[in-house]
Amino acid sequence: MLRGAMTVSSVLLGIASVVAADPNYETEIKPLLARKCTSCHGPLKQEADLRLDAAVWILKGSSDGLVVRAKEPEQSKLLDRVRAIDPEHRMPPEGDGEPLTAAQIELLTRWIAAGAPAPAEEAVLNDPHEHWAYQLPTQRPIPVDVPADWSLTPIDRFLAEAHRSAGLTPAPVADKGTLLRRVTFDLTGLPPTRAELAEFLADDAPSSWDRVVTRLLESPAYGERWGRHWMDVWRYSDWDGYGNELRGSQRHIWRWRDWIIESLNGDKGYDQMIVEMLAGDEVAPDDVNTLRATGFLARNYYKFNRNNWLDNTVDHTAKAFLGITMECAKCHDHKFDPIAQTDFYALRAVFEPHEIRTDILPGQPNIEKDGLARAFDAQPELPTYLFVRGNEKQPKKEQPLTAGLPRIFGATLTPAPVPLPATTYYPAVKAHVVEQMEQAAAGEVGEARKNVKLAALGLEIAEESLNKFENQPADALEAVTPLYLADDFRQRRDDVWTIRSGDWSFGPDGARQTQVSSQKSELVSQIDL
């Protein structure tokens, strides 16, 4: 029993030691403070000169003194603030985040009681503006002391230098069949054919590889394969709706898809592709082929809320072309990146004036069957307001924002008016539209005239028949079966009508049904006209 008791005690002591282990700063404390505190006390903003994103700053304290006293949790102001009942005193402030839970407060308390342990060499980000992602690329000198096999291109040279720096020996060159398969899949997304493989294996000329690459780049499949990649980045999607109702994206947006593929196959520069997607309606207002590119903007269309529509436009423009996410900045300054809330709405102001429409194309006046989905500036003077906490019902109308780019990039945007032809804002005056409308109207007039002629001919035939009938002798008329049947139904006429069903009465106002029934009531003519 004693041995058993000692064993149980050992287990209990072991469990107690696990439960009582000091909180881990890197995996528990730092992530907790990052979620709850660093939006106001971090590298971007330091309320009361307090930073809580690294232990060195936590222990330094604020302009009011120390906020954490190691091994003295009850003397630590940080715990006083997160424990406070009064919303005016509690941190995080009301509206800026949920209060810490009891378990989270207990975790902080144990960490401070343990002496606030943290790594001595903790990485500290002094200024987010200095992060490598926001630095301009610099031109490095091309390595020169590399093996001949790795000197074919500058990229090869850099790879060779990296191999040497890492003490790595590169794998040997793959066999020709493997090389052809790799490059064909990479450039076209398809495997090489047997004929292509046989031709490449039989070609021992030094230029054989260059010819293969050139052939694949000139293949239509190249644009189709890499178009898929960029369509994922730029969020290509067909339209959706309820029945025939347009709700998202746009009808005929496949024209933007084709523009992407054709641009890649035509070796159009990436910079020019961006210009055409964001401003094709201004750089080429009458060029249908270029206007297709504004499908990038048409893709973001959202029927039920224009603010959602513009939020998507800002967010996905930033992701696609700036390489940053700005969703957080819709409601507040970004917690980690140097992006202010005003940056979000300044970029929105770039797109505020635009609308989406479908233009008529030559040969098809019905835009539901075919058309050009494109962007255009509908209201250039429309103001942009910052929404308090991202709430569209709380616009700061006293401070309209001008169009601009995130300040981290250090670029100034100066909008300027662009003279555009009348057809860009009044497409109904385009020559092919006017011609198609005239043709449609002429067709309607021709159909109406044809109907008038048919009606006149019918009237002529009817009048001729009536004249013949009226000129017949009286005795002949009695023998002729009537061409029509007339009755005022003021009296019952069993020689003319058979009551098949229902209960009928006849009088000065005509025939009436005297009973309401779910069954139909019928008077059937006895005369066969």
Stockholm file with secondary structure:
# STOCKHOLM 1.0

chainA/1-529         MLRGAMTVSSVLLGIASVVAADPNYETEIKPLLARKCTSCHGPLKQEADLRLDAAVWILKGSSDGLVVRAKEPEQSKLLDRVRAIDPEHRMPPEGDGEPLTAAQIELLTRWIAAGAPAPAEEAVLNDPHEHWAYQLPTQRPIPVDVPADWSLTPIDRFLAEAHRSAGLTPAPVADKGTLLRRVTFDLTGLPPTRAELAEFLADDAPSSWDRVVTRLLESPAYGERWGRHWMDVWRYSDWDGYGNELRGSQRHIWRWRDWIIESLNGDKGYDQMIVEMLAGDEVAPDDVNTLRATGFLARNYYKFNRNNWLDNTVDHTAKAFLGITMECAKCHDHKFDPIAQTDFYALRAVFEPHEIRTDILPGQPNIEKDGLARAFDAQPELPTYLFVRGNEKQPKKEQPLTAGLPRIFGATLTPAPVPLPATTYYPAVKAHVVEQMEQAAAGEVGEARKNVKLAALGLEIAEESLNKFENQPADALEAVTPLYLADDFRQRRDDVWTIRSGDWSFGPDGARQTQVSSQKSELVSQIDL
#=GR chainA/1-529 SS CHHHHHHHHHHHHHHHHHHTCCCCIIIIIHHHHHHHTTTTBSSSCBGGGCCCSSHHHHHHCBTTBCSCCTTCGGGCHHHHHHHCSSTTTSSSCTTSSCCCCHHHHHHHHHHHHTTCCCCTTCCCCSCGGGSGGGSCCCCCCCCCSSCGGGCSSHHHHHHHHHHHHHTCCCCCCCCHHHHHHHHHHHHHSSCCCHHHHHHHHHCCSTTHHHHHHHHHHTSHHHHHHHHHHHHHHHTCCCCEEETTEEEESCTTTHHHHHHHHHHHHTTCCHHHHHHHHHHHHHHSTTCHHHHGGGHHHHTTCBTTCHHHHHHHHHHHHIIIIICCCCGGGGTSSCSSSSCCHHHHHHHHHHHTTEEEEEECBTTBCCTTTSCEEEEEESCTTCCBCCBGGGCTTSBCTTSCBCCCCCGGGCCCCCCCCCCCCHHHHCGGGSHHHHHHHHHHHHHHHHHHHHHHHHHHHHHHHHHHHHHHHHTSCHHHHHHSCCSSCCCCCSSCCTTTEEEEESCEEEETTEEEECSCCSSCCEEEESSCC
#=GC SS_cons         CHHHHHHHHHHHHHHHHHHTCCCCIIIIIHHHHHHHTTTTBSSSCBGGGCCCSSHHHHHHCBTTBCSCCTTCGGGCHHHHHHHCSSTTTSSSCTTSSCCCCHHHHHHHHHHHHTTCCCCTTCCCCSCGGGSGGGSCCCCCCCCCSSCGGGCSSHHHHHHHHHHHHHTCCCCCCCCHHHHHHHHHHHHHSSCCCHHHHHHHHHCCSTTHHHHHHHHHHTSHHHHHHHHHHHHHHHTCCCCEEETTEEEESCTTTHHHHHHHHHHHHTTCCHHHHHHHHHHHHHHSTTCHHHHGGGHHHHTTCBTTCHHHHHHHHHHHHIIIIICCCCGGGGTSSCSSSSCCHHHHHHHHHHHTTEEEEEECBTTBCCTTTSCEEEEEESCTTCCBCCBGGGCTTSBCTTSCBCCCCCGGGCCCCCCCCCCCCHHHHCGGGSHHHHHHHHHHHHHHHHHHHHHHHHHHHHHHHHHHHHHHHHTSCHHHHHHSCCSSCCCCCSSCCTTTEEEEESCEEEETTEEEECSCCSSCCEEEESSCC
//
